[in-house]
Amino acid sequence: MKLTSELKVFNSFGIEANAMSIHIVKNKHSLQKQWLNAKNKQLPVLLLGSGSNILFTENFEGVVIINRIKGIKLTETNKFWHIHAHSGENWHQLIITLLNKGIYGIENLAMIPGCVGSAPIQNIGAYGLEFKDICEYVDILSLKTNKVSRLSANKCKFKYRDSIFKHEYQNTHIIIHVGLILSKTWSPKLKYDIFKKFNPFTVTPQQIFKTVCQARKNKLPDPAIFGNAGSFFKNPIISKKQAKKIKEDFPNCPQYIQSNGKVKLAAGWLIDQCGLKGYELGGAAVHTKQALVLINKNSASQSNIINLAKFLTHTIANRFNIILEPEVRFIGKKGEINAMNCIL
């Protein structure tokens, strides 16, 4: 099978990979048309937004559809703003649009790369806020029936970097719209250290937005310079007993108690404790400012990135008895594959 359509510009890792064909769609009709054409030819289909959270492990032997369906609609009640956003909108630009209109409550999620339609899939989160906290609904298109149905937030099965869209609806439905609900009574979320300089009674949404943007710029490399997919690993959640033991051995270990009593650790801190910031393997490397980010430093191949992730996983497991799990989605020749099978 000859694959001629290049995917390098459609994945933020900048990995060299090809597909049979690539189609950019700007409306629901075009999206379903391309999907049906591929299915009629019995070809696998991959839907992408900005390609900011994927790693192509090999060439994709099918059709890639790039979602550029855009539009934002705002409505309000006495207490809430309701935002209806199309899935092809840029996530960070949506936040800027809302801030400019005086609509607040989403600024902690600034500068997370990707499109609006990807946010529910990953249940994106940062600095004390997750997508599930502001989600009202998600509209999904059935690729078999061409019907749109609405899932309320509690039907989306949101978990840490997980949702129903990674499972039951992964291959049969596409996210078309996302509904957000934001209170008109704004309350800042300031539990992270980057906000400790602020007074909760005087801080503004704009100050939080600027602080988050600066923190992310300081830590995360520009994909245009060093290809990357942001945080490569999920922050591990471990038992209270195991966390206590690590705290005894490493008193400076940052730990975050969860509502269920378990404890979240910082994956980047674990990697840093092993002295692996800046570690290189082939063309891939651990970012020198944020160990949670793996970068395409020098025309890295798929195997370079995978082997580096594998090395980090085994190193952390040997030292801390903790298995890191990729946050990045691995895409094989027919579609998404189990990332853990690639790195263990």
N, C-alpha and C positions, 0 to 999 in steps of 0.2 A: 504494500500500500504506500503510495507516494503522498507525503504530506508537505504542502507548500506554503500554507498560511502561517506566518510567524507570530508567536505569542509573547515575544520579549517585551514589547511595549504595553502589553495588557496584564503584566504582573509586576508588582512593586519590587520583587526580588531581582528583576532583570535577568531571569534565567532564560537561557536559550531553549526554546521548545517550539514545536509546530503542531498545527491542527489541520484537519482536512479543509475546513473553511471557517471564516469568522464573519459574523453579521452583526452590525450595530442597529438596534431597534429603538424607535422613539415613540411607539404607541403599542397598546395591548394587542391590536390586530396583527401587527407585524411580528410581534413576539410569538404569538401562537402559530402564525403561518410558518415561520422558520422551524419551530419545534415540530409541527406536523410533517413538514417536508423531510426533516431528519428521521423521524420515526417511521415514515413510510418507506424510507430507504434502509431501515433497521440500523441506524447509526446512533451511537451514544451522543448525548447532548450535555453541554456544560453551560450554565448561565453564570455570567460574571457581571459585577458592578465595576469597581475600580481595580479588582485583582490584588487588593492590599493585604489579604490574609490567607494566601495560598502558596503552595510550593508544588510546581510541576515536577514530579519524580521521573517523568519520561514524556515522550511525545503523546499528544492526545489524539486518538484515532477516531475523531468524530467532529461534530459541529459545535462551535463556540458562539454563544449569543451574548452580546454586550448590551446590558440594560441602560438605556438613556431616556427612560420615560420620566418626564419632569412635570412639576406643578405643586403649588402649596396653597391650601385654603385655610383661612382662619375664621373661627366663630367663637362666640363668648357667651357666658352666662354671668350672673352676678358674682360668682365666686371663682370661676375657672375660665382659662383659655383652652380651646380645643384646636389642635393643629392636625390637619389632614394633609400628609405629604406623600407624593409619589415616590416609588422605590428607587428611581434613578437619580434623585437629588443627591448632591454632595452633603454629607453629614455635617461637616464643620461649617460649610456655608449656610446651612439651615440655622445653626446656632447664631451666627452673625446676623442673619435676617431677623430672627426673633429678638435678639438684643436691641437691634436698631428700632424695633417697633415697641420696645418697652415690655417685652414678654420674657420673664426670667424663670430660672429653676433648672436649666439644662447646662449651664456654663461649666460645671465640673467635668463635662464630657467633651470639652473643646479639643480640637486637633486630633481626635481619633480618626485615622484615615478610613476611607471607604464611603459607600453610598448608604442612603437611608434604609434600603431593603436588606442590607447586611446586618444592621443593628439588632433586630430581633433574633436572627439566627444564632449569633454569638452571645446574645444578652450582654452587649458591650458594657464595660464599667471602668470607672477610674475615680480616684480621689473621693471615695465615699458615696458614689452614686452609681446605680446600675440602670440599664434601659428599662427593666421591669418596673422600676419605681415611678416612671413617668409614662408608661404605656397604657393606653386606653383600649386599643384594639389593633388587630392586624388583618388586612384584607388579602385573601389568597385566591389565585386563579387556578381552577382545575384545568390541567392541560388536556384532559380527556373529554370533559363536557363543555368547556369554555364558559363555565359559570363562576362567578365571584362570590365567595362566602366570607363572612366576618367572624373572626375569633376574638372574643374578649380576652383581656390580659390573663385572666385566671385559667383560660383554656390553652394557653401557649406553653404550659409546663416549663416555665423559666427556672433555670438553675444556674449555678456558677458557670459561665461561658457555655451554656447549653440551653436547648429549647426543643419543642416538638418539631421545629423545622429542620433539625438535623436528623430526625428519625422518621416518624410516620409520614411526613409530607415532603421528604427530601427529594423524591424522584417523580412525584405526581402533581405537585403544586408549586406555584411561583408567587412570591410576595409582590403585590401590586401597589398597595398603599399601607401606610402606617399612621395610626392615630395616637397622638400624644395629648396628655392632659396635664396642665400646669396651673397651680393655684395662683390667684391674684394676690394672695397674702404671701409674699416671698419670705422664705426662711433659709439662711445660708447654711451650707454643710461644710464645717471647718475642722473636722476631726484629724485631718492629716497635717503633718509638720509644716508643710509649705504655707499653711494658712495661720500659723501660730502668731504672726506679727499683727493680725487683724483683731479688732474689737468686734464681737458679734453684733453689737448694737449700732455700729457705725459703718461697717464694711458694705461695699456696694457690689452688685452683680458684675459690673465692669472690672472691678479690682480682682475678683475671683477669676474671671475670664482671662485677664492679662497674666495673672500669676500662673494659671494652668498652662497657658500657651508658652510662657517663658520657661517653665519647668520642663515641658516636653521638648522644646527646642534645645535646651541645654543637655538633655539626656539622650534624645533620639536622633539618629543621623538622617539627613535628607536623602530619600530614596533616589533622587536624581544624581547624587554623588556616590553613595554606597547603597546598592539595592538591599532592601530589607522588608520584613513584614511586621515590623513593630515587635511587640512582645512575642517571643517564639514559644515560651512555655507558660502554662498556667501556674499560678501560685498554689502550691500544694496545701491541702487542708488535712491536718493530722489529728490524732487523739490528744486529749489534754495531758495524758500520762507521757506520751512521747515528747510533746512540746515542753513539758516541765524538765525532762531529762536534757533536752537540747539547751534550755535556758540555763541549767546548772553548768553545763560545759562551755556555753557561749553566752555570758550575761548580756551582751549587747545585741543579741538576736532580736530583730523586730518581730513581734507576734500580735495577731489580731484575733481576739476571741469572737467566735460566731454565735449566732442565736441558738444553735443546737448544742453549744458547749464545746464544740471542736475548735481548733485553732488554725488560722491561716498564717503561713510563713511566706516570706518574699523569696521567690525562686532566684531572683537576681542576687540577693544576699548570699544564698547557698553557693551559687557559682563563684561569686567573688571570694568567699572564704577558702575556696580551693585554689585561689591564685590564678584564675583563668581569664581574667579580663585581658583582652588583646591576644589571646591564644589563637593561633592560625593553623588551619589544616587545608592544604591546597589553596584555592582561591577564597575560601571561606574563613571568617574570623569572628571572635566574640568582640563586640563593640567595647572600646576602652572606657567609655563613660557610663554605659549601662549594660551590665553583664547579661541581662535578660534578652538582649537583642543580638541576633546573629546577622552578619552582614556579608554581602557579596563584595568582597574587597578587591578582588583581581580576577574578573571573569570566571567566577566560581561555576562549577558544574553542579548538577543535581546531586551527584554522589558526594561532592565536597560538603554541601550543606547537611546532607543526611548523616554522613560519617562524623561530622563535627557534633551534631545533635546527639548521636549515639555515644560518642566519647563523653560528653557532658552528663548524659543520663547515667552512664555506668559509674562515672567518677562520684557523682552526688550519692548514688545508691550505696557505693562502697564506704563513703565517709559518714553519711547521715542516716542510712537505711530508709531513704525516701526516694520514691520513683517519680521523676518529673514527667508530666504529660504535655505534649505539644498543644498549644492553642491554635497554631497554624494548621490549616486543612491541607492534607496531602492529596494531590490529584494524579492518578495513574492514567494508563492508556484508555481505560473505559469510563473513568469517573473517579469520584472520591474513594480513597482506600483508608484502611486503618493505620493511622500514623504510628501507633504503638508497635505494630508488627514490624515497622521499618527501623525502629531505633532500639529495640530490646535485643 
